[in-house]
């Protein structure tokens, strides 16, 4: 329809703002999903390396590393926009 009848300029601005906001939300969701996968993989490695036949507890050193990973991945990623 916009090809047949030029829309009001305010509508174009609104469309651009809406589109940029949606893209930020999608990027944020994708980044959060990636961080969840990375955290899960790190926990799986820590669990597999300890205990009997890979079943056991996470040692204090591994937990410290996992806490550091979580702190890095939990930073306010909106500041990178």
C-alpha positions in Angstrom: 0.0 0.0 0.0 2.9 2.4 0.8 4.0 2.0 -2.8 0.7 3.3 -4.1 0.1 6.1 -1.6 3.0 7.8 0.2 2.4 7.5 4.0 2.5 10.3 6.4 6.2 11.1 7.4 5.3 10.6 11.1 4.2 7.0 10.3 7.6 6.3 8.7 9.3 7.5 11.8 7.0 5.4 14.0 7.7 2.4 11.8 11.5 2.9 12.0 11.3 3.3 15.8 9.2 0.2 16.1 11.4 -1.9 13.9 14.6 -0.9 15.7 13.0 -1.7 19.1 11.9 -5.1 17.8 15.4 -5.9 16.5 16.9 -5.0 19.9 14.5 -7.3 21.7 15.3 -10.2 19.2 19.0 -9.6 19.6 18.7 -9.5 23.3 16.6 -12.8 23.3 19.2 -14.5 21.1 22.1 -13.3 23.2 20.4 -14.5 26.4 19.7 -17.9 24.8 23.4 -18.1 23.8 24.5 -17.2 27.4 22.2 -19.9 28.8 23.8 -22.5 26.5 27.3 -21.4 27.4 26.5 -21.5 31.1 24.9 -25.0 30.7 27.9 -26.3 28.8 30.3 -25.0 31.5 28.2 -26.6 34.2 28.1 -29.9 32.3 31.9 -29.9 31.9 32.4 -29.2 35.6 30.0 -32.0 36.5 31.6 -34.5 34.1 35.1 -33.8 35.5 34.3 -34.7 39.1 32.9 -37.5 41.2 32.7 -41.2 40.3 32.2 -41.9 36.5 31.3 -38.3 35.9 28.6 -38.2 38.5 29.3 -36.0 41.5 29.7 -32.6 42.8 31.3 -29.5 41.5 34.5 -28.7 43.4 35.0 -25.2 45.0 37.5 -24.2 42.3 35.1 -25.2 39.5 32.3 -23.3 41.2 34.4 -20.2 41.4 35.1 -20.4 37.7 31.4 -21.0 37.0 30.5 -18.0 39.2 32.9 -15.9 37.2 31.4 -17.1 33.9 27.9 -16.3 35.1 29.0 -12.9 36.2 30.4 -12.1 32.8 27.5 -13.5 30.9 25.0 -11.7 33.2 26.4 -8.2 32.6 24.0 -5.6 31.3 24.2 -6.5 27.6 21.9 -3.5 26.7 24.9 -1.3 27.3 26.5 -2.8 24.1 23.7 -1.4 21.8 
